[in-house]
């Protein structure tokens, strides 16, 4: 028992998972990463697709997992004045970044990458947690009967 006396003992319990807020934040960070990769590919003139795994049943009844390409829809567009605008989306809904404003006016397309990286850093620091929570709450109410 003398060996155990040298250890610092406690009754701390291991958490079983991330909080829902952190899960939502990580989901948005991953989607922003895809948008950054899409913007880089467009600047270089290359196509960008991601892949996902899909389970199918073949003609013999065996289940197989295959990779299929998934198109990534861009969150930015050019408005009537020729400026690039950007919506930050969580699922199918745009985040309201300020009261009644959900669009970021980027200006020139060259500034798109810097703007996306700035927004990604803001999400990592938790600056958009209230907006993410509001949108996810609205999405959840759509599933209730």
Beta strands, then each sheet from edge to edge (+ up, - down):
strand 1: 49-57
strand 2: 63-71
strand 3: 76-78
strand 4: 84-87
strand 5: 89-90
strand 6: 93-94
strand 7: 103-107
sheet 1: 1+ 2-
sheet 2: 3+ 4- 7+
sheet 3: 5+ 6-
end
